[in-house]
Amino acid sequence: MKLQPTTISERISALDILRGLAVFGILFVHMPYFSTTSVFFERIGVVPAGESVLDLWVKHLVALFFAGKFYPILAFLFGVGFFLLMSRAEQKGMRVYRFFIKRMSVLFLIGIAHFLFFFGGDVLRTYGLLGCLLMLFYRRNERTVLRWAVSILIAFLLMFSLGFLQPASDMQESYGKNYVAAERDAAEATKAYQSRDYGEWWAFHLKEEALPALKQEQIAYPSTFGMMLLGFYCGRIRLFQRMAEFLPVLRKIRNTSGAISLLVVVLLALVQLKAVGFGVYEVLAAQYLTYGFGIFLSFYYLSSILLALQKPFVQKLLKPFQFAGRMTLTNYLLQSVISIAVFAGFGLYAKMNLLAAVGYCLVVVAAEIAFSKWWMSRFPFGPVEWVWRRLTYGKLAQQAKASPNGVHS
C-alpha cells in the first residue's frame, strides 16, 4: 500500500510554527558565514583582529541568542516528525523501515547537492544519516528512549569539555599557526566571492569550505541525535496532541531551562566582553557555552513558545510562520541560493557590515513568509517537499489548492 502525503487537517499547527521559527533562526546564524570571513577564523578557534565594535556586538548577540539554539530545535522537531510519519505509515500497513530508509536516502542526496553547490554547513546529510539510526529506537519503550536521549546529551557535554585538558602551551602555539592560516583563507575567500564568477567561487568553496566542514561536522552528531531522540520521545507520548495534560511539565521545563540559560548567557557575555578571563582557553570556553550549554536555551525557547501558543492572540501573531514551517526544506535551501546570489553573485561579500546583514536577513524572512503563504494557498506542499515526496511515495502530482475542509482538491 502506498502512503499518500499528509493532509492539512492531519498537520499540527504548533509543529509548523516551530519549524518556521527555527529555520529563520538558522538564517541569522548562517548570516556571518555567508557575508563575512568569520567562518575561517572560528572553525579553527581564533578571533579575527580589526573587527568594528558594531560587528562585534552583532556577533555577540547572535552567539548569545541564536547560535547553537535553533539547530537543536530543528533536530527535536525532526524526531517528532519521524514518529508521526512512521506511526502513520505503520497504520497503513506499509513496510515502515524500508519506506523510511528510502525517505532518508532522498534527503541525503538533496543534502549532498546543497553541500556541494551552495553551503558547506549543510545539515540535511546529517539528518539523512542520523535519521536512519532513529529506526533502532522505534520499537523501544518510552523510558528507554528518554534515557538514551538524556545520556547522549550529557555525554556530548562531557566530550566537549575534554578540550580544556589540552596543555596551555600547545593551545598558544597552535593559535599563532591557525591565525596565519585563517588570514590566508579569508583573503582567498574575499577574492573568490567578489569575483562574481560562479566557477571560481565553486572551486574555492569545494576546497576551503566544503572539505574542511566534512572534518568537523561529526562534532555535532551526538547533540543532534540526542535532540532527535527527545523529539521522538515527545512524539511517542503525544505531547502535541495532549498539550493540556503536559502544561505543568512544560512550565517546569521553561522555568528550569530559563534559569540555567540565564546563567549561561551571563557567563558567555562576560567571556565575550573579557570581564572573565580564560586565557588561551577563551575561545574554547565561548564555544562550549554557545554550542554545548546552548541546548538549555533551546529547551527554553521550545517550552516558552508552546506555552504561549495556548493563547489565541499568540497563535494569530505567529500564524505567518506556520506557512513557512509547512515548507521548511524549501525555505532552508532557498536561503542558501539567495545568499550565494547576493554575496557572491553581486560581489557584496565582506563589504556589508553585520548590522546591514541582519537587515538582509529580515528582508529574506519577510520574502520567504510571503512566498510560503502564496504557495501554500495554491498547493498542498512546497516545491522541494513535492520533489522529496514524489521520490519517496512514487508517482504523485502537485495538486492544486486544498479545499477549506483540509481535503485536497
C-alpha positions in Angstrom: 0.0 0.0 0.0 1.3 3.4 -0.9 1.2 6.2 1.7 -0.2 9.5 0.4 1.0 12.9 1.7 -0.3 14.2 5.0 -3.5 16.3 4.5 -3.8 19.8 6.1 -6.3 18.5 8.6 -3.7 16.0 9.9 -1.0 18.6 10.5 -0.2 20.0 13.9 0.0 23.8 13.7 2.4 24.2 16.6 4.9 22.0 14.9 4.7 24.1 11.7 5.1 27.3 13.6 8.1 26.0 15.5 9.7 24.8 12.2 9.2 28.2 10.7 10.8 30.0 13.6 13.7 27.5 13.7 14.5 27.8 10.0 14.6 31.6 10.2 16.7 31.5 13.4 19.2 29.4 11.5 19.4 32.1 8.8 20.7 34.6 11.4 23.3 32.0 12.5 24.4 31.5 8.9 24.4 35.2 8.1 28.0 35.9 9.2 29.3 32.9 7.2 27.5 33.9 4.0 28.6 37.6 4.2 31.9 37.7 6.0 35.2 35.8 6.5 34.2 34.8 10.1 34.0 31.1 9.4 37.7 30.8 8.5 38.7 32.1 11.9 36.0 30.5 14.1 36.4 27.0 12.7 40.0 26.8 13.9 39.3 28.6 17.2 40.8 32.0 16.6 39.3 35.5 16.8 39.8 37.9 13.8 41.5 41.2 14.6 40.3 44.6 13.5 36.5 44.0 13.6 34.4 47.0 14.2 32.6 47.5 17.5 29.3 47.2 15.7 30.2 43.9 14.1 31.5 42.5 17.4 28.2 43.4 19.1 26.1 41.8 16.4 28.3 38.6 16.5 28.0 38.6 20.3 24.2 38.8 20.2 24.0 36.1 17.5 26.1 33.8 19.7 24.1 34.6 22.8 20.6 34.0 21.5 20.8 32.2 18.1 24.0 30.1 17.5 23.7 26.6 18.9 20.0 27.1 19.8 17.9 26.7 16.6 19.6 23.6 15.1 18.8 21.6 18.2 15.2 22.8 17.9 15.0 21.6 14.3 16.6 18.3 15.3 13.9 17.9 18.0 11.1 18.6 15.5 12.7 16.1 13.1 12.4 13.5 15.8 8.7 14.4 16.4 8.1 14.2 12.6 9.8 10.8 12.5 7.4 9.3 15.0 4.3 10.8 13.3 5.4 9.6 9.8 6.4 6.1 10.9 3.3 5.5 13.0 1.1 6.8 10.2 2.9 4.5 7.7 2.5 1.6 10.0 -1.2 2.2 10.3 -1.4 2.0 6.5 0.2 -1.4 6.6 3.5 -0.3 5.0 6.9 -1.7 5.4 8.0 1.2 7.6 11.7 0.6 7.8 12.1 0.2 4.0 9.9 3.3 3.5 11.9 5.5 5.9 15.3 4.4 4.6 14.2 5.5 1.1 12.9 8.8 2.5 16.2 9.4 4.3 18.2 8.4 1.2 16.4 11.1 -0.9 17.0 13.7 1.9 20.7 12.7 2.0 21.0 13.2 -1.8 19.3 16.6 -1.6 21.8 17.5 1.1 24.8 16.4 -1.0 23.7 18.7 -3.8 23.2 21.6 -1.3 26.6 20.9 0.3 28.5 20.7 -3.0 27.0 23.6 -4.8 25.9 26.1 -2.2 26.7 25.7 1.5 29.4 23.7 3.3 27.4 23.8 6.6 24.5 21.7 5.2 22.6 19.8 7.8 20.4 17.6 5.5 23.1 14.9 5.1 23.4 14.7 8.8 19.7 14.3 9.2 19.6 11.7 6.5 22.3 9.6 8.3 21.1 10.1 11.9 17.5 9.7 10.8 18.3 6.1 9.9 19.6 5.5 13.4 16.3 6.6 14.9 14.8 3.4 13.4 16.8 1.4 16.0 14.6 3.0 18.7 11.2 2.8 17.0 10.2 -0.4 18.9 11.8 0.6 22.2 9.7 1.7 25.1 9.4 5.4 26.0 11.6 5.2 29.2 14.4 3.6 27.2 14.3 6.3 24.5 14.3 9.0 27.1 17.3 7.5 29.0 19.3 7.2 25.8 18.4 10.8 24.7 19.5 12.3 28.1 22.6 10.1 28.3 23.7 11.1 24.8 23.3 14.8 25.6 25.2 14.5 28.8 28.0 12.6 27.0 28.1 15.3 24.4 28.7 18.0 27.1 31.4 15.9 28.7 33.1 15.2 25.4 33.0 18.9 24.6 34.8 19.7 27.9 37.7 17.5 27.0 39.2 20.3 25.0 40.1 22.0 28.3 42.6 19.2 29.0 44.9 20.4 26.3 48.1 21.9 27.6 48.0 25.7 27.6 51.4 25.8 25.8 50.0 23.7 22.9 47.0 25.9 22.7 49.2 29.0 22.5 51.4 27.5 19.8 48.5 26.3 17.6 46.8 29.7 18.0 49.5 31.5 16.1 49.7 29.0 13.3 46.0 28.9 13.0 45.7 32.6 12.8 48.1 32.8 9.8 46.1 30.1 8.0 42.8 31.8 8.7 44.1 35.1 7.3 45.2 33.3 4.2 41.9 31.6 3.7 40.0 34.8 4.4 41.9 36.6 1.7 41.3 33.8 -0.8 37.6 33.8 0.1 37.3 37.5 -0.5 38.9 37.2 -3.9 36.6 34.2 -4.9 33.4 35.7 -3.6 34.0 39.1 -5.1 35.0 37.7 -8.5 31.3 37.3 -9.4 32.4 34.2 -11.2 30.5 31.1 -10.0 33.2 28.7 -11.4 35.9 30.4 -9.4 33.7 30.6 -6.3 32.7 27.0 -6.6 36.4 25.8 -6.9 37.2 27.8 -3.7 34.0 26.5 -2.0 34.9 22.9 -2.5 38.5 23.2 -1.3 38.2 25.7 1.5 34.6 25.4 2.7 33.1 22.0 1.9 36.0 19.7 2.6 37.1 21.3 5.9 33.4 21.2 7.0 33.4 17.4 6.5 36.3 17.1 9.0 34.4 18.9 11.7 30.7 18.2 11.3 30.8 14.9 13.3 31.3 17.0 16.5 27.6 17.9 16.3 26.3 14.4 15.8 25.8 13.5 19.5 23.8 16.6 20.3 21.8 16.4 17.1 20.9 12.7 17.6 20.1 13.3 21.3 17.6 16.0 20.4 16.1 13.8 17.6 15.6 11.1 20.3 13.9 13.6 22.6 11.7 14.7 19.8 10.8 11.1 19.0 10.0 10.6 22.7 7.7 13.6 22.8 6.0 12.3 19.6 5.6 8.9 21.2 3.9 10.3 24.3 1.8 12.5 22.0 2.9 15.7 23.7 1.5 17.9 20.9 -1.9 16.1 20.9 -2.2 16.1 24.7 -0.8 19.6 25.3 -3.3 20.5 28.1 -2.1 17.5 30.2 1.6 18.5 29.8 1.2 22.2 30.6 2.6 21.8 34.2 5.6 19.8 32.9 6.2 22.5 30.2 6.2 25.2 32.8 8.7 23.4 34.9 11.0 22.9 31.8 10.6 26.5 31.0 11.5 27.7 34.5 14.4 25.3 34.9 15.9 25.8 31.5 15.3 29.5 31.7 17.3 29.8 35.0 20.2 27.7 33.6 20.1 29.7 30.3 20.3 33.0 32.2 23.4 31.9 34.0 25.0 30.6 30.7 24.1 33.7 28.8 25.5 36.0 31.5 28.7 33.9 31.7 29.1 33.9 27.9 28.6 37.7 27.8 31.3 38.1 30.4 33.6 35.9 28.4 32.9 37.8 25.2 33.4 41.2 27.0 36.6 39.8 28.5 35.3 40.5 32.0 36.1 36.9 32.9 39.4 35.6 31.8 40.0 32.0 30.5 43.4 32.8 29.0 44.3 30.7 25.9 41.0 28.7 26.6 38.8 31.8 26.0 37.6 30.8 22.5 37.1 27.2 23.6 35.1 28.4 26.7 32.9 30.6 24.4 32.3 27.7 22.1 31.4 25.4 25.0 28.9 27.9 26.4 27.4 28.6 22.9 27.2 25.2 21.4 27.2 23.0 24.4 25.1 24.6 27.1 23.2 26.5 24.4 20.9 23.5 24.3 19.2 24.7 27.5 18.2 27.9 25.7 16.7 25.6 23.0 14.6 24.0 25.7 13.6 27.4 27.0 12.5 28.5 23.5 10.6 25.4 22.8 8.7 25.3 26.1 8.0 29.0 26.1 6.6 29.1 22.6 4.4 26.0 23.2 3.0 27.6 26.4 2.5 30.9 24.6 0.7 29.2 21.7 -2.1 28.3 24.2 -3.2 31.9 23.9 -5.3 32.7 20.7 -3.6 36.1 20.1 -0.2 34.4 20.1 -1.5 31.8 17.6 -2.7 34.6 15.4 0.6 36.6 15.8 2.7 33.6 14.8 0.4 32.3 12.1 2.7 33.6 9.2 5.5 31.3 10.5 3.1 28.3 10.1 3.1 28.8 6.3 6.9 28.9 6.2 7.1 25.8 8.5 5.0 23.8 6.1 7.8 24.2 3.5 10.8 24.2 5.8 13.0 22.3 3.4 12.3 24.7 0.5 12.9 27.8 2.7 16.1 26.3 4.2 17.6 25.6 0.7 16.3 28.9 -0.7 18.2 30.8 1.9 21.4 29.4 0.6 20.6 30.1 -3.0 19.6 33.7 -2.3 22.6 34.3 -0.1 25.1 33.0 -2.6 23.4 35.1 -5.3 23.6 38.2 -3.2 27.0 37.9 -1.6 28.9 36.0 -4.4 26.8 36.9 -7.5 26.7 40.6 -6.7 30.1 40.7 -5.0 28.8 42.0 -1.7 30.9 39.5 0.4 32.9 41.3 3.1 31.5 44.6 2.0 28.5 44.8 4.3 28.6 45.3 8.0 26.8 42.8 10.1 24.0 45.2 11.1 23.2 45.6 7.4 23.4 41.8 7.1 20.8 41.5 9.8 18.6 43.8 7.8 19.2 41.5 4.8 18.1 38.5 6.9 14.9 40.4 7.9 14.1 41.0 4.2 14.7 37.3 3.4 12.4 36.3 6.2 9.6 38.6 5.1 10.1 37.4 1.5 10.0 33.7 2.4 6.9 34.2 4.6 5.1 35.9 1.7 6.2 33.3 -0.8 5.3 30.5 1.5 1.8 31.9 2.1 1.3 32.5 -1.6 2.5 29.0 -2.5 0.6 27.1 0.2 -2.6 28.9 -0.8 -2.3 27.1 -4.1 -0.6 23.8 -3.4 -0.6 21.3 -0.6 3.2 21.2 -0.1 6.3 23.2 -1.0 8.2 22.7 -4.3 11.2 20.9 -2.8 8.9 19.0 -0.4 7.0 17.9 -3.5 10.2 16.5 -5.1 11.1 14.7 -1.8 7.6 13.2 -1.5 7.4 12.2 -5.2 10.7 10.3 -5.0 9.6 8.7 -1.7 6.0 7.9 -2.4 6.2 7.3 -6.1 4.1 9.0 -8.7 2.5 12.0 -7.2 1.0 15.1 -8.9 1.5 18.5 -7.4 -2.2 19.1 -6.8 -3.9 22.4 -6.8 -5.1 24.4 -3.7 -6.6 22.4 -0.9 -10.2 22.8 -0.1 -11.2 24.5 3.2 -12.1 21.2 4.9 -8.5 20.0 4.5 -9.2 17.6 1.6 -7.0 18.1 -1.4 -9.0 19.2 -4.4 
